[in-house]
Amino acid sequence: MFDLSKIFCHLFVSHVFLLKTVYAQDVCVSKGPCSCEYPNGTGIDLSPTVKGTFYSTQSYKVKNNGTQFELSTYYYHPCSDVMLPINDTASNNSCDKPLSICRYKNVFDLTNQTEKLYKKDGGNYEFLGKTNGSHFTPDGKSIYYFNGPSSTIVTLVCAETDDELHLLSTVDPDNIVLTLYSRRACLTLIEEEGRSFGSTLLIIFFSFVILYLVLGICTKKFLMGATGIEVVPNLSFWSDLPNLVKDGWAFALNGFKLPARGPGPATTPDPNSYDSI
């Protein structure tokens, strides 16, 4: 007969070991469409690369024994989807919505061999990806933009230069690879957004309120033997607080003067004097 306790024990140990192995890997966890963070707090943050226009790069291919060539312009906008300015003469356009990556392809056909004249077609815009279909690779070195069934890959290269976009590979038409050279692709300390000053003050205030109530109730109940509502600390003050607020508003609306007294015996001091407040 099998010893079930030993079997379960081995399974448990194997499961724990597997979990440790998986979580021990240096994985850059996505924090959004343009940042990821490693377990040690460092990571990649491309948000400073965002600008009002697209990054662009071009490539061309010679086809049909030199009688035709194809010019492609790749546009990339990291972190968010925006509208791409479109050439109205394009014969086909699938980049008419906010996006992150688009390719504009032109084909030139040779019309005069002697004069090297080419005729340009209307152009073709091809949608290649948007941010809500993107994710960082586990090593944090690339961003995948899914456009089923194909995808576009943007590799990130740490470079102390101005931000530049280059085409790396079109060998696989379904997996075009672009490269973004940027100092923002270098490892940096990812700073989490902290609480605002007002939120911190509210947390401190309510913490003191809770501490005041707990200590006051415990003191009155266990040291003074109070029961029921009497365990509330400074009960008379809190009971009279609405009236005190009302009197304060009346005093302020009256120009910070006491209301005039009606006829009656004179008192000392004068009820409208500072000493009577």
C-alpha positions in Angstrom: 0.0 0.0 0.0 1.1 3.5 -0.7 1.9 5.8 2.2 -0.3 8.8 1.3 1.2 11.0 4.0 4.7 10.6 2.3 3.2 11.2 -1.1 1.5 14.4 0.0 4.7 15.5 1.8 6.8 15.1 -1.3 4.2 16.9 -3.4 4.1 19.8 -1.0 7.9 20.1 -0.9 8.1 20.0 -4.7 5.4 22.6 -5.0 7.2 25.0 -2.6 10.5 24.5 -4.4 8.8 25.2 -7.8 7.2 28.4 -6.4 10.6 29.6 -5.0 12.2 28.9 -8.4 9.6 30.8 -10.3 9.5 33.8 -8.0 13.3 33.9 -7.6 13.6 34.7 -11.3 14.5 38.3 -12.2 11.2 39.3 -13.8 10.3 42.8 -14.8 6.6 43.1 -13.9 4.6 45.5 -16.0 3.4 48.6 -14.2 1.6 50.0 -17.2 2.1 50.3 -21.0 5.5 52.0 -20.6 7.1 50.9 -17.4 8.0 47.7 -15.6 9.7 47.0 -12.3 12.1 44.3 -11.1 11.9 42.9 -7.5 14.8 45.1 -6.4 12.8 48.3 -7.2 14.7 49.2 -10.4 13.1 49.0 -13.8 12.3 50.7 -17.1 10.2 53.8 -17.3 9.6 55.3 -20.8 7.1 58.0 -19.8 9.7 60.8 -20.3 10.1 59.8 -23.9 6.5 60.8 -24.7 6.1 63.8 -27.0 3.5 65.4 -29.2 4.6 63.6 -32.4 5.4 60.1 -33.4 8.9 58.7 -33.6 9.6 57.5 -37.1 12.1 55.5 -39.2 12.2 54.4 -42.8 13.3 51.4 -44.9 13.1 50.4 -48.5 13.2 47.2 -50.5 14.1 46.8 -54.2 11.7 44.4 -55.9 11.1 42.9 -59.4 14.7 43.1 -60.6 14.9 46.8 -59.8 11.7 47.8 -61.6 9.9 48.5 -58.4 10.9 49.5 -54.9 8.9 49.8 -51.7 9.4 52.6 -49.2 8.0 52.0 -45.6 7.7 54.6 -42.8 7.2 53.2 -39.3 5.6 55.5 -36.7 5.8 54.8 -33.0 4.2 56.6 -30.0 5.1 55.0 -26.7 2.9 54.9 -23.6 -0.3 56.1 -25.1 -2.4 55.9 -28.2 -2.9 59.0 -30.3 -4.2 59.9 -33.8 -1.7 59.7 -36.6 -1.8 62.5 -39.3 -3.1 60.7 -42.4 -2.3 61.4 -46.0 -5.7 61.7 -47.7 -4.5 60.2 -50.9 -3.8 56.8 -49.3 -5.6 54.0 -51.1 -6.0 52.0 -47.9 -6.0 53.1 -44.3 -6.3 51.0 -41.1 -4.7 53.6 -38.9 -7.7 55.9 -38.6 -8.0 55.4 -34.8 -5.8 56.3 -31.9 -2.8 53.8 -31.9 0.8 53.3 -30.9 2.4 51.8 -34.0 1.6 52.2 -37.7 3.3 51.6 -41.0 2.9 53.8 -44.1 3.9 51.9 -47.2 4.5 53.4 -50.7 5.3 51.4 -53.8 7.2 53.0 -56.7 7.0 51.4 -60.2 9.6 52.2 -62.9 7.9 53.9 -65.9 11.0 55.0 -67.8 14.2 53.0 -67.7 16.2 55.7 -69.5 15.2 58.6 -67.3 14.7 56.5 -64.2 11.2 57.7 -63.7 9.0 56.0 -61.1 5.2 56.2 -60.5 4.1 56.3 -56.9 0.9 54.6 -55.7 -1.5 56.2 -53.3 0.1 54.7 -50.2 -1.1 52.2 -47.7 -1.5 52.7 -43.9 -1.2 49.5 -41.8 -2.2 49.3 -38.2 0.6 47.5 -36.1 -0.4 47.9 -32.5 -1.9 49.9 -29.6 -1.0 50.1 -25.9 -4.0 48.1 -24.5 -2.6 45.1 -26.4 1.0 45.5 -25.2 3.1 44.0 -22.5 6.8 43.9 -21.4 8.8 40.8 -21.9 9.9 39.2 -18.6 13.5 40.5 -19.0 12.2 44.1 -19.5 14.1 44.5 -22.8 11.2 44.5 -25.2 7.6 45.5 -25.5 5.2 43.3 -27.5 2.3 44.9 -29.3 -0.2 42.2 -30.2 -2.2 42.6 -33.4 -3.6 39.1 -33.9 -2.4 36.9 -35.4 0.7 39.0 -35.9 2.6 41.3 -33.5 5.1 44.1 -33.5 8.1 44.1 -31.1 9.9 47.2 -29.9 13.3 46.3 -28.4 14.7 48.8 -25.9 18.3 49.7 -26.0 20.0 51.8 -23.3 21.8 54.6 -25.1 23.1 58.0 -23.9 21.8 59.7 -27.1 18.6 61.5 -28.2 15.7 59.1 -28.5 15.7 57.4 -31.9 13.6 54.8 -33.6 15.2 52.2 -36.0 13.9 49.2 -37.9 15.7 46.0 -36.7 14.0 43.3 -38.7 11.2 42.5 -41.2 12.4 38.9 -41.9 9.1 37.6 -40.4 6.3 39.8 -41.7 4.1 38.8 -38.8 6.7 39.8 -36.2 8.2 43.1 -37.2 11.0 44.3 -34.9 11.7 47.9 -34.1 14.3 49.3 -31.8 14.0 52.4 -29.6 17.4 53.8 -28.5 17.0 56.0 -25.4 18.6 56.8 -22.1 15.1 56.1 -20.7 15.6 52.4 -21.6 18.4 52.2 -19.0 17.6 50.8 -15.6 16.3 53.4 -13.1 14.8 53.4 -9.7 11.0 53.1 -10.0 9.4 55.6 -7.6 5.9 54.7 -6.5 3.4 57.5 -6.4 3.0 58.4 -2.7 0.1 59.8 -0.7 -0.7 63.5 -1.0 0.0 65.8 2.0 -3.7 66.1 2.7 -4.2 62.4 2.8 -1.3 62.0 5.2 -2.9 64.7 7.5 -6.2 62.9 7.4 -4.6 59.6 8.3 -2.8 61.2 11.2 -5.9 63.0 12.4 -8.1 59.9 12.4 -5.4 57.8 14.0 -5.3 60.2 16.9 -9.1 60.2 17.1 -9.2 56.4 17.3 -6.3 56.4 19.9 -8.2 59.0 22.0 -11.4 57.0 21.9 -9.8 53.7 22.7 -7.7 55.1 25.6 -10.6 57.2 27.0 -13.1 54.3 26.9 -10.6 51.9 28.5 -9.8 54.4 31.2 -13.4 55.2 32.1 -14.5 51.6 32.0 -11.7 49.8 33.8 -10.4 52.5 36.1 -13.5 54.5 36.8 -16.1 51.8 36.5 -18.3 53.7 34.0 -20.9 51.8 32.0 -23.1 52.4 29.0 -22.7 55.7 27.2 -20.8 57.1 30.2 -17.7 55.3 28.9 -17.3 58.0 26.2 -14.5 60.3 27.2 -15.5 63.9 27.9 -19.1 63.1 27.3 -20.5 66.4 28.6 -18.2 68.3 26.1 -19.3 66.2 23.1 -23.0 66.4 24.2 -22.8 70.2 24.4 -20.6 70.6 21.2 -23.6 71.3 18.8 -24.7 74.2 21.1 -21.2 75.5 21.3 -20.9 75.5 17.5 -24.3 77.3 17.3 -23.2 79.9 19.8 -19.9 80.4 17.9 -21.7 81.0 14.6 -24.1 83.4 16.2 -21.2 85.3 17.8 -19.4 85.5 14.5 -22.5 86.7 12.6 -23.1 89.4 15.2 -19.7 90.9 14.4 -17.9 89.1 17.2 -20.1 91.0 19.7 -22.4 89.7 22.4 -26.1 90.2 21.6 -27.5 93.3 23.4 -29.3 92.4 26.6 -32.9 93.3 27.2 -34.0 95.7 30.0 -33.1 94.6 33.4 -30.9 95.3 36.4 -27.4 96.5 35.6 -24.7 93.9 36.0 -21.0 94.1 36.5 -19.1 93.7 34.3 -21.0 95.1 31.2 -22.3 92.1 29.3 -21.0 93.6 26.1 -17.5 94.0 27.4 -14.5 91.7 26.8 -14.5 90.5 30.4 -17.9 89.0 30.0 -16.9 86.6 27.2 
